[in-house]
């Protein structure tokens, strides 16, 4: 898959089948669209193109960069797209000026003229262009005017739940990781730099990697989770605590921490970037009466996490 950061850089001699969207999460609903895109491209002897945006349009249009917590930041989306049989990923810079482009002008100037569009695949609820005025009905008119074929992919459901990025964000933020993972089609993940912590975990016999993660990401609900941790691309069984360490008075009003205890692991990894796959929430964050009570619970958490991971 070739990644291109502007339609102006797209090869002029390549004819394409294209789908458009933000595709936050690259979830199972999106994948139905991509499957149709790839199938159509092969049948029509075209190249498959996913056309997406950076930053997410809602972050630009709301004048509030924190208005939307993302399931996947750009680097993670690219990682997921590379697992598919796509030919091109075009990441177009999104701005307020870009948002004012008329729907017809967008289809003609960007997709037809720049991407050599021959076949357009869209989701069931796709809207585009200035004020999101472009609809499937608009596309039907444009396809006749500009000479491309058009197909709409129906809504995708999982256990009668309509799969959407909004739904998945809500599930992640409320700790319902297993359901979120089911809708995603993979385990929710994030990466973070290991930073120096207060070493309370080490004192308790459960040394942790304290992670500094992207503020753009949707954060899981406070609590303890069974996870996989990838250190230098090697996967390890682990458990993660997200919260404020309420057992220790000095930390109650401190900033939220993401701490990962990797089982049977003693390497110094300060400054390393590790990836965490979240498997299941074990329990809520709790304030314990003493350090000994906390240590007892951490041992239980470890065994619970190992049991969950071994059943995968």
N, C-alpha and C positions, 0 to 999 in steps of 0.2 A: 504494500500500500504506500502510495506517495502522498506526503503531506504538503499542501500548498497554502500559503498564507494570504493570498489575494487572487481574485479571479483574473486580474491582469497578467498573472504569471502562468495561467493555465495554457497547456500546449494547444496551438490553433488548429492542429490537424487531427484532433481526437474528438469523435462524436460520442455523445454520452446519454446515459440514463441517470436521472438525478432525483434525490429526495432532499427536502429542506427541513431544518428544524434546529432547536437548541439541544435536544436529546440529552438533557441532564439525567444522569444515571445509566444511560444506555441500557434500559431495562427490557423485560420480555415483550412489552408492547412495541417498543422501538424495533426490536429484533424481527418482529413479524414484517415490519416495513422493509428492513434491510434484506430479509430473505426474498421478498418480492422484487426488490430492486436488483439484486444479484441475478435472480432467475430471469427477469425481463432483459437485463443487459446481455446475458449469455445467449438467450433466444434471438435477440435482435442484433447480435454482433456489435454491441456497444460497450463502452467502458462504464463501470458503476462509479457514481460520485455521491458522496454525502457532503452537503453544503450546510455548514453550521457557523455559529457566530461567537466572537470573543470581544468584550465580555458578554455575559448573559444580558439580553435586551432589558430585562426588568431592572437590573442594576443601574442601567443608563437612564431609563425613562422615569424612575421614581426619585431621582436626585438623592438617593440614599444607598450607599454602597453596601450597607449591612441589611438591606431590606429583604434579601433572599439568601438563605443558607443552602449551599449546593451539595448535591449527592456526590458529584464528580467535578473536580476542577479540570482545567484543560488538559494537563499532562495525563491525568487518569483516563479521561475520555479517549485520548490518543492510544493509550495502552490497551483499552478495551476494543477499540476499533481495529487494532492490529491483529486481534484474534480472529477476525472475520476475513472473508475472501473479497474485500473491497479493493477497487483499483486506485481510487483517489479520495482523500479527505481534504476539502477546501474549508479553511477557517478564515472567515471574513471579519475584519474589524468592524464592530458595531458602534455607531455614534448617534447623536441626536440628529445630525444631518442625514445620516443613512436612514433613520427611521421615518424621515419625511418623504422618501421616494414613493411615488405613485405606484400602485400594484402592477399596472400594465408596464410601466417603465422598468420596474424591477425585473419582471419576467423577461422582457425583451432585451434590456441592456446587460443584465448580469447572466441570466441563464441561457438565453438563445444566442446572443452575440458573443459572449465570453466563454461559456462552457459548451457551446455547440449542442445544446439540448435537442434530443430527438424523442425522449420519453420521460415524463415526469410522474413520480410516484409520491403520493402524499397520504398522511394519516386522516382518519375520519373527521377530525375536528380542526384541520389545518387552516390558519388564517395568516395573512402576511400583508406587507406594505404599509403605507401611511394609515395610522389609526387602526391597523389590522382590518382594513376594509376589504382586502382580498379574500375571497372564499372559493369553495370548490365550483360554485356556479360561475364565478369570474374566470376561473381557470378553464372551464369548458369553452367559454367564449374566446379566450386567448389562444387556446390550442388550435382552434379553427383559423383564427386570424394569423397566427405565427407558424403554423404547420408542425406541431409536435403532438405526440400521443399522450394520453392521460389515464391514470388509474388511481382509484382510492382504496386504501386498505381499511377494512372494518375494525371496529373497536375490539381490543383484546381483553379477555377476562381470565382471572385465575380464581377458581373456587367462587365464581359469581361476583368477584370484586373487579371493578374496572381498573386496569393497571394504569397508573399515572405517576408522574414525578412528584406531584403534590401529595398524593396518598403515601408514597414511599417516604418522603421527608417526614411526614407526620408520624409514621410508624417508627422510624429510627429515633426521632426525638422523644417518643414516649416509651422507648425500651423494648418495643415489640420487634426485635431483631429477626426472629425466625420468619415471621410473616413478611417483613421487608425483604429478606434474602430470597424468599420464594418469588416475590414479584420482580425482584431484580434479575433473578436467574443466576446469581453468584453471591458470594458473601460480601456484605458491605465492608469497604476497606478505606484506610487512610494511611498516610505516611507522616512521620515526624522526626525532628532532630532530637537526639538524646542530650538532655541538658543536666547540669548539676542540680540535685534536689537537696532536701534537708536530711537525707539519709536515715529517716525514721524507719523505712522498710528494712534497711540493712541491720539496724539495731534490733529489729523484731525477728530477724532470721529470714526475711523475705525481701531481699534487695530488689529494687525496682528501677526500670529505665523511665525517667521522667521525660515526657514527650512534649515538644513545642510543635503544634500542628497549625495548619492554615486556618485563619479566622473566617475564610470563605465557606468552610465545610459545615454541614449540619452535624451537630454534636449529639452523641448518644446521651440518653437520660443518665443522671447520676446513678451509680451502683457498681456492682461487680459482675464481670463478664468472663466467660470462657472464650479464648481467642487463639489464633495462630499469630506468631510474630516471625517476620522474615528479617534475618540479620545477614547481610551480604548474600542475599538471595537464597539462604538456607532457612527452611521452615522449622520452627520450634513450637512446642506446646506451651501455652502460657495462660495467665489470667490477668485481667485488667481492672483497675479501680478508677472510676471517674467521679470526682467530687472534691470535698473540702477537708478531708481528714478530721471529722468532728470529734473524735476521741481525744485529740490533742488540742487543748484550749487555745494555744497560741495561733492555731491554724483555722479556727472556726470562720473568721472573717477574711481569710486569705483568698487569693484567686483560685479558681477551679483548676484542678490538676488532672492530668491523664498519666497514670502510672501503670507500667506493665512489668509483671514479675514473670520472667522466663524460667521454666523449670529446668533444673540440672544445668545451669549456665552460669559461668563465672568470669567471662571475658570483660575487659574494660572496653565499653563501646561509646564513651562520651564523644559527641560530635558526629556519630554515625547517623545515617538516616535509616530508620527501620519502618517496615510496612506491617500494619496490623489488620488482620481479617477478623471481624467480630462474628462469633458463632451463636452465642446465646447469653441472655442475662440470667445470672444466678440469684441475685438478691439486691435489695435496695441498700443504699448507704445507711449505716447505723452508727450511733454513738455508743461505745462500750464503756462499762463501768471501770475497766482497768486494762492495762496492757496485756495481762495474762489472758483475759477474756477475749481480747482481739486476736491474740496469737492462736488461741483455740479455734476461733472462727476461721482464721486464715488457713489453718490446716484442713478444716472441713471444706473450705472453698477450693483448695488445691485438689482434693480428692474428687469433689464434684466436677470440677473442670476437666480433670483427667478422664473421668467416666464419660462425660459428654463428648470429648474429643475422640476417645477410643471407639465410640459408637458410630462415628461418621463413616 
